[in-house]
Amino acid sequence: MRILITGGAGFIGSSLSMKLLEKGYRVRVIDNLSPQIHGDDPQKSELFQRIKNRVEFIFGDVRNKEDLQLAVKDVDVVVHLAAETGTGQSMYEVEKYIDVNINGTVNLLNVIAENQHQVKKIVVASSRAIYGEGKYVCEEHGEVFPDSRSDEDLAKGDFSAKCPKCSRDVTVLATSEDSRINPLSIYGFTKFGQENLVMLTGKSLSIPAVALRYQNVYGPGQSLKNPYTGILSIFSTRIKNGNNLMIFEDGEESRDFVYIDDVTEATVKAIEREEANHQVFNVGTGRAVSVTEVARALLHHYGSDVTYQVSGHYRLGDIRHNFADLNKVTGALSFTPSYSFNEGIKKFTEWVNSQEVEEDRYEHAMLEMKEKGLYK
């Protein structure tokens, strides 16, 4: 069986390629080798070197229908990973995110719909960003889904999510797949758009489709060049450059960090199992880890004397908490994450220690956000 991975030279895509090759699948990759991910000499990047001469590689762009027609020919499964990533960057590069994430997905689906093909399944990478704040509980009103936190509250250091009915502070719960969809960034909006486009088109064309709502994915191979996404890589690059860490808000904001090997395992199950067909699944660990915990863990494993500061600054569009309810994916796909955060962070930092130190472009990225009024 031949599997096409769009964006297959990226972090998740290259790892998935290796996993599929190990299982005996033939893998085709289409990727534009974006410099933001791969650097100024993309063909020498570690991510590209992983797959070079091991997969059938097409240097192309999902915004180009001719590239996609070549890519889709004679493939049995399409795994659609190609996307611009980065919550903050998406808020001021709106056209690019819509063009790549939405229009690129439309092109892919049009190529499948308008041409002879043998595609038997489509798997699309969605994101926890589509939920926004996700599910919480209010003492008075029970389960609620908070709206975006107000600039007024954030400015005075009140970072808590609020009940949309009574404005009281609320306590986070695991977010299940039937939770309210409420993206608070352009990135989140485009990921939900990708998910909907694939699921609806799959149904109309009688092609089984699966959407995987990845939580915060990390691990060996993660881009250390990209200052816009991936707090573990951003912090690691700063530490390796001897630069202190600045933590937003009060440091207690949290995310569900899921190790790359668990992500590829869940994705393979989605490809192989009929139980996945026409379904949407969370992929995470089911545990929230605070940003302060992340900083302490990295400094410990690197043995660094770099310090961190809880700044009180904040980014508009950021969420307070989110972690995944895994009941559905565990029941339908027998997926249970194998790596705890402590196990995964050890493997990640060991890999970072083997890499060349990359230029720290974080402050440049923050300056861009500040100029756009998104960082305060």
C-alpha beads as a LAMMPS data file, in Angstrom:
LAMMPS data file: protein, C-alpha beads

376 atoms
375 bonds

1 atom types
1 bond types

-500.0 500.0 xlo xhi
-500.0 500.0 ylo yhi
-500.0 500.0 zlo zhi

Masses

1 110.0

Atoms # bond

1 1 1 0.000 0.000 0.000
2 1 1 1.311 3.449 -0.945
3 1 1 0.696 6.308 1.484
4 1 1 1.020 9.983 0.586
5 1 1 1.994 12.387 3.356
6 1 1 1.513 16.071 2.574
7 1 1 4.002 18.100 4.583
8 1 1 5.851 14.835 5.028
9 1 1 9.294 16.385 5.462
10 1 1 8.216 18.219 8.605
11 1 1 8.538 17.122 12.210
12 1 1 5.496 14.870 12.428
13 1 1 5.609 13.899 8.759
14 1 1 9.210 12.684 8.743
15 1 1 8.657 10.696 11.941
16 1 1 5.485 9.158 10.509
17 1 1 7.344 8.310 7.291
18 1 1 9.937 6.332 9.235
19 1 1 7.233 4.510 11.190
20 1 1 5.357 3.544 8.024
21 1 1 8.524 2.396 6.255
22 1 1 9.312 0.145 9.225
23 1 1 5.886 -1.443 8.798
24 1 1 6.496 -2.148 5.128
25 1 1 4.419 0.599 3.526
26 1 1 5.553 2.569 0.500
27 1 1 5.671 6.272 1.318
28 1 1 5.401 9.294 -0.949
29 1 1 5.988 12.783 0.438
30 1 1 5.109 16.182 -0.954
31 1 1 6.660 19.161 0.835
32 1 1 7.815 22.683 -0.066
33 1 1 10.680 22.580 2.483
34 1 1 9.699 25.866 4.117
35 1 1 12.771 27.797 5.356
36 1 1 10.925 28.602 8.606
37 1 1 11.087 24.876 9.398
38 1 1 14.129 23.683 7.458
39 1 1 16.435 26.720 7.495
40 1 1 18.162 28.582 4.677
41 1 1 19.516 25.395 3.073
42 1 1 16.448 23.135 3.417
43 1 1 17.854 20.090 1.635
44 1 1 20.561 19.844 4.292
45 1 1 18.116 20.018 7.207
46 1 1 17.988 17.041 9.544
47 1 1 14.296 16.566 8.872
48 1 1 14.834 16.272 5.124
49 1 1 17.881 14.065 5.586
50 1 1 15.711 11.650 7.574
51 1 1 13.579 10.845 4.548
52 1 1 15.986 11.542 1.675
53 1 1 16.355 8.509 -0.610
54 1 1 14.012 6.522 1.636
55 1 1 10.679 7.857 0.414
56 1 1 9.459 8.994 -2.964
57 1 1 9.867 12.755 -2.577
58 1 1 8.051 15.460 -4.531
59 1 1 9.240 19.021 -4.025
60 1 1 5.920 20.765 -4.339
61 1 1 3.269 22.898 -2.703
62 1 1 -0.311 22.053 -1.758
63 1 1 -1.339 25.381 -3.265
64 1 1 -0.301 24.035 -6.679
65 1 1 -2.827 21.661 -8.246
66 1 1 -0.309 20.219 -10.704
67 1 1 1.974 19.224 -7.835
68 1 1 -0.959 17.579 -6.069
69 1 1 -2.109 15.694 -9.172
70 1 1 1.321 14.108 -9.375
71 1 1 1.355 13.392 -5.648
72 1 1 -2.071 11.759 -5.444
73 1 1 -1.550 9.434 -8.419
74 1 1 -1.691 5.746 -7.429
75 1 1 -1.828 6.301 -3.661
76 1 1 -4.123 4.343 -1.343
77 1 1 -4.115 6.629 1.709
78 1 1 -3.534 10.359 2.076
79 1 1 -2.283 11.751 5.387
80 1 1 -2.751 15.513 5.195
81 1 1 -0.259 17.247 7.478
82 1 1 0.736 20.230 5.318
83 1 1 -0.046 23.443 7.190
84 1 1 1.368 26.669 8.514
85 1 1 1.655 26.400 12.296
86 1 1 1.937 28.975 15.041
87 1 1 -0.905 30.531 16.993
88 1 1 0.626 33.972 17.438
89 1 1 2.019 34.325 13.927
90 1 1 -1.340 33.375 12.442
91 1 1 -2.953 36.481 13.943
92 1 1 -0.983 38.849 11.701
93 1 1 -0.188 36.614 8.717
94 1 1 -3.816 35.787 8.106
95 1 1 -3.642 35.560 4.332
96 1 1 -0.769 33.061 4.404
97 1 1 -2.497 30.810 6.937
98 1 1 -5.764 30.844 5.001
99 1 1 -3.944 30.271 1.711
100 1 1 -1.876 27.301 2.870
101 1 1 -4.202 25.661 5.370
102 1 1 -7.606 26.244 3.790
103 1 1 -6.880 26.722 0.089
104 1 1 -4.242 23.992 0.146
105 1 1 -6.760 21.561 1.625
106 1 1 -9.391 22.600 -0.934
107 1 1 -6.878 21.945 -3.723
108 1 1 -6.100 18.489 -2.378
109 1 1 -9.753 17.541 -2.126
110 1 1 -10.535 18.971 -5.553
111 1 1 -7.747 16.935 -7.120
112 1 1 -9.169 13.785 -5.539
113 1 1 -12.749 14.660 -6.525
114 1 1 -12.007 15.700 -10.101
115 1 1 -9.566 12.979 -11.165
116 1 1 -9.399 9.205 -11.273
117 1 1 -7.806 7.953 -8.092
118 1 1 -7.522 4.938 -5.817
119 1 1 -7.621 6.803 -2.484
120 1 1 -9.291 4.618 0.133
121 1 1 -8.808 6.814 3.206
122 1 1 -7.860 10.367 4.163
123 1 1 -6.389 11.214 7.568
124 1 1 -6.120 14.902 8.453
125 1 1 -4.079 16.492 11.219
126 1 1 -6.354 18.720 13.251
127 1 1 -5.405 20.464 16.501
128 1 1 -6.419 21.075 20.090
129 1 1 -6.449 24.753 19.056
130 1 1 -9.940 24.287 17.605
131 1 1 -11.417 24.011 21.114
132 1 1 -10.132 27.337 22.364
133 1 1 -10.289 27.105 26.142
134 1 1 -12.049 23.737 26.071
135 1 1 -14.076 22.294 28.929
136 1 1 -14.235 23.666 32.475
137 1 1 -16.526 23.319 35.491
138 1 1 -18.218 26.180 37.349
139 1 1 -19.322 25.679 40.971
140 1 1 -22.715 27.123 40.127
141 1 1 -23.332 26.192 36.490
142 1 1 -21.514 22.868 36.057
143 1 1 -19.750 22.157 32.747
144 1 1 -19.061 25.335 30.779
145 1 1 -16.969 26.470 27.834
146 1 1 -15.328 29.837 28.534
147 1 1 -14.937 32.520 25.903
148 1 1 -11.681 34.304 25.175
149 1 1 -10.167 36.005 28.212
150 1 1 -10.536 39.787 28.151
151 1 1 -7.649 42.167 27.626
152 1 1 -8.892 44.079 30.680
153 1 1 -8.599 41.048 32.992
154 1 1 -5.232 39.989 31.570
155 1 1 -3.814 43.499 31.943
156 1 1 -4.530 43.480 35.677
157 1 1 -2.988 40.026 36.166
158 1 1 -6.223 38.043 36.303
159 1 1 -5.366 35.133 34.005
160 1 1 -8.116 32.688 34.962
161 1 1 -10.736 31.436 32.548
162 1 1 -14.222 32.631 33.509
163 1 1 -17.673 31.105 33.521
164 1 1 -19.558 32.599 30.535
165 1 1 -22.729 32.748 32.665
166 1 1 -21.561 34.245 35.974
167 1 1 -17.935 35.348 35.313
168 1 1 -16.579 33.307 38.233
169 1 1 -13.230 31.527 37.993
170 1 1 -13.639 27.989 36.666
171 1 1 -11.655 24.744 36.975
172 1 1 -10.318 22.984 33.893
173 1 1 -11.588 19.530 32.859
174 1 1 -10.350 17.135 30.182
175 1 1 -11.713 18.279 26.830
176 1 1 -13.653 15.595 24.947
177 1 1 -14.355 15.472 21.217
178 1 1 -17.962 16.585 21.703
179 1 1 -16.886 19.792 23.459
180 1 1 -17.720 23.184 21.999
181 1 1 -15.571 24.233 19.063
182 1 1 -14.371 27.786 19.699
183 1 1 -11.012 28.584 18.068
184 1 1 -9.434 31.750 19.456
185 1 1 -6.765 32.164 16.774
186 1 1 -6.608 32.208 12.994
187 1 1 -4.509 29.050 13.219
188 1 1 -7.227 27.286 15.224
189 1 1 -9.854 28.489 12.764
190 1 1 -7.906 27.104 9.806
191 1 1 -7.327 23.743 11.497
192 1 1 -11.052 23.363 12.121
193 1 1 -11.599 24.351 8.511
194 1 1 -9.216 21.635 7.351
195 1 1 -10.954 19.096 9.554
196 1 1 -14.419 19.983 8.296
197 1 1 -13.395 20.075 4.657
198 1 1 -11.840 16.621 4.840
199 1 1 -14.637 15.012 6.850
200 1 1 -17.424 16.450 4.673
201 1 1 -15.686 15.680 1.390
202 1 1 -14.822 12.180 2.536
203 1 1 -18.467 11.554 3.286
204 1 1 -19.664 12.953 -0.032
205 1 1 -17.107 10.916 -2.021
206 1 1 -17.603 7.764 0.108
207 1 1 -13.950 7.870 1.169
208 1 1 -13.421 7.098 4.873
209 1 1 -11.924 10.140 6.581
210 1 1 -10.361 10.534 10.031
211 1 1 -9.425 13.718 11.912
212 1 1 -6.800 13.602 14.646
213 1 1 -6.812 16.515 17.055
214 1 1 -3.170 16.544 18.111
215 1 1 -2.241 18.180 21.383
216 1 1 1.207 19.835 21.796
217 1 1 3.530 17.447 19.965
218 1 1 7.236 17.357 20.849
219 1 1 10.278 15.121 20.504
220 1 1 13.469 14.485 18.518
221 1 1 13.316 16.134 15.114
222 1 1 11.263 19.103 16.270
223 1 1 12.426 22.246 14.523
224 1 1 14.830 24.243 16.677
225 1 1 14.852 27.001 14.041
226 1 1 11.205 28.052 14.256
227 1 1 10.608 30.789 16.874
228 1 1 6.843 30.834 16.362
229 1 1 5.708 27.421 17.574
230 1 1 6.712 24.696 20.025
231 1 1 7.524 25.972 23.496
232 1 1 9.944 23.098 24.167
233 1 1 12.040 23.901 21.107
234 1 1 11.816 27.670 21.693
235 1 1 12.952 27.336 25.311
236 1 1 15.665 24.836 24.344
237 1 1 17.150 27.154 21.738
238 1 1 17.188 30.029 24.223
239 1 1 18.850 27.885 26.883
240 1 1 21.493 26.647 24.440
241 1 1 22.249 30.264 23.519
242 1 1 22.637 31.165 27.196
243 1 1 19.542 33.355 27.177
244 1 1 17.179 33.517 30.130
245 1 1 13.607 32.315 29.741
246 1 1 10.630 34.627 29.990
247 1 1 7.384 32.917 30.967
248 1 1 4.080 34.534 30.125
249 1 1 1.262 35.242 32.583
250 1 1 1.909 33.622 35.992
251 1 1 3.518 30.463 34.643
252 1 1 0.609 28.249 35.644
253 1 1 -0.950 28.113 32.178
254 1 1 -0.807 24.501 30.982
255 1 1 -0.914 22.256 27.931
256 1 1 -1.035 18.546 27.110
257 1 1 2.432 17.637 25.770
258 1 1 2.431 14.421 23.735
259 1 1 5.607 12.656 22.589
260 1 1 6.149 12.198 18.851
261 1 1 6.288 8.378 18.977
262 1 1 2.837 8.314 20.558
263 1 1 1.534 10.635 17.853
264 1 1 2.850 8.444 15.051
265 1 1 1.434 5.341 16.748
266 1 1 -2.024 6.898 16.956
267 1 1 -1.798 8.026 13.339
268 1 1 -0.878 4.540 12.130
269 1 1 -3.865 3.135 14.023
270 1 1 -6.085 5.698 12.300
271 1 1 -4.726 4.570 8.932
272 1 1 -5.056 0.859 9.575
273 1 1 -8.247 0.464 11.577
274 1 1 -11.743 0.590 10.128
275 1 1 -13.034 1.643 13.556
276 1 1 -11.405 5.022 12.869
277 1 1 -13.409 5.674 9.719
278 1 1 -15.479 8.889 9.706
279 1 1 -14.413 9.655 13.281
280 1 1 -12.624 12.473 15.101
281 1 1 -10.133 11.697 17.889
282 1 1 -8.056 13.558 20.438
283 1 1 -4.400 12.513 20.517
284 1 1 -2.560 13.488 23.688
285 1 1 -1.561 12.197 27.114
286 1 1 -4.581 13.310 29.124
287 1 1 -2.324 15.250 31.507
288 1 1 -1.763 18.998 31.779
289 1 1 1.753 20.334 32.378
290 1 1 2.336 23.966 33.343
291 1 1 4.797 26.190 31.498
292 1 1 6.786 26.601 34.706
293 1 1 7.097 22.808 34.953
294 1 1 8.367 22.766 31.384
295 1 1 11.024 25.397 32.111
296 1 1 12.231 23.623 35.257
297 1 1 12.401 20.254 33.513
298 1 1 14.430 21.621 30.611
299 1 1 16.876 23.493 32.844
300 1 1 17.334 20.350 34.936
301 1 1 18.030 18.059 31.990
302 1 1 20.382 20.539 30.310
303 1 1 22.203 21.199 33.582
304 1 1 21.966 24.894 32.742
305 1 1 22.403 27.880 35.049
306 1 1 20.096 29.943 32.837
307 1 1 17.228 31.354 34.871
308 1 1 13.564 31.937 34.120
309 1 1 11.342 34.871 34.943
310 1 1 7.572 34.807 35.310
311 1 1 6.858 38.058 33.529
312 1 1 3.131 38.730 33.723
313 1 1 3.186 39.575 30.017
314 1 1 0.587 37.892 27.847
315 1 1 -0.409 37.251 24.242
316 1 1 -3.912 37.967 23.026
317 1 1 -5.510 34.780 21.687
318 1 1 -3.641 32.444 24.035
319 1 1 -5.677 30.015 26.090
320 1 1 -5.250 29.309 29.800
321 1 1 -5.476 25.516 29.903
322 1 1 -6.310 22.556 27.708
323 1 1 -5.747 18.822 28.002
324 1 1 -7.300 15.907 26.181
325 1 1 -9.967 13.442 27.187
326 1 1 -8.682 10.164 25.683
327 1 1 -11.679 7.920 26.356
328 1 1 -12.795 7.839 22.727
329 1 1 -9.403 7.122 21.143
330 1 1 -8.608 4.529 23.804
331 1 1 -11.898 2.741 23.261
332 1 1 -12.041 2.808 19.467
333 1 1 -8.364 2.538 18.551
334 1 1 -6.848 0.971 21.685
335 1 1 -4.474 3.920 21.838
336 1 1 -2.773 4.624 25.133
337 1 1 0.252 6.952 25.254
338 1 1 3.476 5.131 26.112
339 1 1 5.539 8.120 27.211
340 1 1 5.047 10.206 30.324
341 1 1 6.182 13.828 30.185
342 1 1 9.257 12.998 32.271
343 1 1 10.238 10.127 29.951
344 1 1 9.616 12.146 26.806
345 1 1 11.454 15.246 27.998
346 1 1 14.528 13.162 28.809
347 1 1 14.647 11.734 25.288
348 1 1 13.975 15.134 23.768
349 1 1 16.769 16.903 25.653
350 1 1 19.228 14.092 24.888
351 1 1 18.505 14.670 21.209
352 1 1 18.836 18.466 21.510
353 1 1 22.248 17.967 23.150
354 1 1 23.390 16.180 19.982
355 1 1 22.389 19.077 17.713
356 1 1 24.209 22.202 16.633
357 1 1 23.056 25.308 18.502
358 1 1 20.615 27.251 16.353
359 1 1 20.263 31.038 16.237
360 1 1 17.794 32.297 18.827
361 1 1 15.176 34.303 16.896
362 1 1 12.600 34.372 19.685
363 1 1 12.997 38.055 20.549
364 1 1 12.509 38.952 16.882
365 1 1 9.268 36.967 16.858
366 1 1 8.072 38.694 20.029
367 1 1 8.902 42.103 18.574
368 1 1 6.730 41.269 15.554
369 1 1 3.841 40.397 17.869
370 1 1 4.326 43.523 19.965
371 1 1 4.280 45.718 16.859
372 1 1 0.966 44.103 15.891
373 1 1 -0.519 44.771 19.352
374 1 1 -0.775 41.057 20.213
375 1 1 1.877 40.902 22.948
376 1 1 1.481 42.957 26.104

Bonds

1 1 1 2
2 1 2 3
3 1 3 4
4 1 4 5
5 1 5 6
6 1 6 7
7 1 7 8
8 1 8 9
9 1 9 10
10 1 10 11
11 1 11 12
12 1 12 13
13 1 13 14
14 1 14 15
15 1 15 16
16 1 16 17
17 1 17 18
18 1 18 19
19 1 19 20
20 1 20 21
21 1 21 22
22 1 22 23
23 1 23 24
24 1 24 25
25 1 25 26
26 1 26 27
27 1 27 28
28 1 28 29
29 1 29 30
30 1 30 31
31 1 31 32
32 1 32 33
33 1 33 34
34 1 34 35
35 1 35 36
36 1 36 37
37 1 37 38
38 1 38 39
39 1 39 40
40 1 40 41
41 1 41 42
42 1 42 43
43 1 43 44
44 1 44 45
45 1 45 46
46 1 46 47
47 1 47 48
48 1 48 49
49 1 49 50
50 1 50 51
51 1 51 52
52 1 52 53
53 1 53 54
54 1 54 55
55 1 55 56
56 1 56 57
57 1 57 58
58 1 58 59
59 1 59 60
60 1 60 61
61 1 61 62
62 1 62 63
63 1 63 64
64 1 64 65
65 1 65 66
66 1 66 67
67 1 67 68
68 1 68 69
69 1 69 70
70 1 70 71
71 1 71 72
72 1 72 73
73 1 73 74
74 1 74 75
75 1 75 76
76 1 76 77
77 1 77 78
78 1 78 79
79 1 79 80
80 1 80 81
81 1 81 82
82 1 82 83
83 1 83 84
84 1 84 85
85 1 85 86
86 1 86 87
87 1 87 88
88 1 88 89
89 1 89 90
90 1 90 91
91 1 91 92
92 1 92 93
93 1 93 94
94 1 94 95
95 1 95 96
96 1 96 97
97 1 97 98
98 1 98 99
99 1 99 100
100 1 100 101
101 1 101 102
102 1 102 103
103 1 103 104
104 1 104 105
105 1 105 106
106 1 106 107
107 1 107 108
108 1 108 109
109 1 109 110
110 1 110 111
111 1 111 112
112 1 112 113
113 1 113 114
114 1 114 115
115 1 115 116
116 1 116 117
117 1 117 118
118 1 118 119
119 1 119 120
120 1 120 121
121 1 121 122
122 1 122 123
123 1 123 124
124 1 124 125
125 1 125 126
126 1 126 127
127 1 127 128
128 1 128 129
129 1 129 130
130 1 130 131
131 1 131 132
132 1 132 133
133 1 133 134
134 1 134 135
135 1 135 136
136 1 136 137
137 1 137 138
138 1 138 139
139 1 139 140
140 1 140 141
141 1 141 142
142 1 142 143
143 1 143 144
144 1 144 145
145 1 145 146
146 1 146 147
147 1 147 148
148 1 148 149
149 1 149 150
150 1 150 151
151 1 151 152
152 1 152 153
153 1 153 154
154 1 154 155
155 1 155 156
156 1 156 157
157 1 157 158
158 1 158 159
159 1 159 160
160 1 160 161
161 1 161 162
162 1 162 163
163 1 163 164
164 1 164 165
165 1 165 166
166 1 166 167
167 1 167 168
168 1 168 169
169 1 169 170
170 1 170 171
171 1 171 172
172 1 172 173
173 1 173 174
174 1 174 175
175 1 175 176
176 1 176 177
177 1 177 178
178 1 178 179
179 1 179 180
180 1 180 181
181 1 181 182
182 1 182 183
183 1 183 184
184 1 184 185
185 1 185 186
186 1 186 187
187 1 187 188
188 1 188 189
189 1 189 190
190 1 190 191
191 1 191 192
192 1 192 193
193 1 193 194
194 1 194 195
195 1 195 196
196 1 196 197
197 1 197 198
198 1 198 199
199 1 199 200
200 1 200 201
201 1 201 202
202 1 202 203
203 1 203 204
204 1 204 205
205 1 205 206
206 1 206 207
207 1 207 208
208 1 208 209
209 1 209 210
210 1 210 211
211 1 211 212
212 1 212 213
213 1 213 214
214 1 214 215
215 1 215 216
216 1 216 217
217 1 217 218
218 1 218 219
219 1 219 220
220 1 220 221
221 1 221 222
222 1 222 223
223 1 223 224
224 1 224 225
225 1 225 226
226 1 226 227
227 1 227 228
228 1 228 229
229 1 229 230
230 1 230 231
231 1 231 232
232 1 232 233
233 1 233 234
234 1 234 235
235 1 235 236
236 1 236 237
237 1 237 238
238 1 238 239
239 1 239 240
240 1 240 241
241 1 241 242
242 1 242 243
243 1 243 244
244 1 244 245
245 1 245 246
246 1 246 247
247 1 247 248
248 1 248 249
249 1 249 250
250 1 250 251
251 1 251 252
252 1 252 253
253 1 253 254
254 1 254 255
255 1 255 256
256 1 256 257
257 1 257 258
258 1 258 259
259 1 259 260
260 1 260 261
261 1 261 262
262 1 262 263
263 1 263 264
264 1 264 265
265 1 265 266
266 1 266 267
267 1 267 268
268 1 268 269
269 1 269 270
270 1 270 271
271 1 271 272
272 1 272 273
273 1 273 274
274 1 274 275
275 1 275 276
276 1 276 277
277 1 277 278
278 1 278 279
279 1 279 280
280 1 280 281
281 1 281 282
282 1 282 283
283 1 283 284
284 1 284 285
285 1 285 286
286 1 286 287
287 1 287 288
288 1 288 289
289 1 289 290
290 1 290 291
291 1 291 292
292 1 292 293
293 1 293 294
294 1 294 295
295 1 295 296
296 1 296 297
297 1 297 298
298 1 298 299
299 1 299 300
300 1 300 301
301 1 301 302
302 1 302 303
303 1 303 304
304 1 304 305
305 1 305 306
306 1 306 307
307 1 307 308
308 1 308 309
309 1 309 310
310 1 310 311
311 1 311 312
312 1 312 313
313 1 313 314
314 1 314 315
315 1 315 316
316 1 316 317
317 1 317 318
318 1 318 319
319 1 319 320
320 1 320 321
321 1 321 322
322 1 322 323
323 1 323 324
324 1 324 325
325 1 325 326
326 1 326 327
327 1 327 328
328 1 328 329
329 1 329 330
330 1 330 331
331 1 331 332
332 1 332 333
333 1 333 334
334 1 334 335
335 1 335 336
336 1 336 337
337 1 337 338
338 1 338 339
339 1 339 340
340 1 340 341
341 1 341 342
342 1 342 343
343 1 343 344
344 1 344 345
345 1 345 346
346 1 346 347
347 1 347 348
348 1 348 349
349 1 349 350
350 1 350 351
351 1 351 352
352 1 352 353
353 1 353 354
354 1 354 355
355 1 355 356
356 1 356 357
357 1 357 358
358 1 358 359
359 1 359 360
360 1 360 361
361 1 361 362
362 1 362 363
363 1 363 364
364 1 364 365
365 1 365 366
366 1 366 367
367 1 367 368
368 1 368 369
369 1 369 370
370 1 370 371
371 1 371 372
372 1 372 373
373 1 373 374
374 1 374 375
375 1 375 376
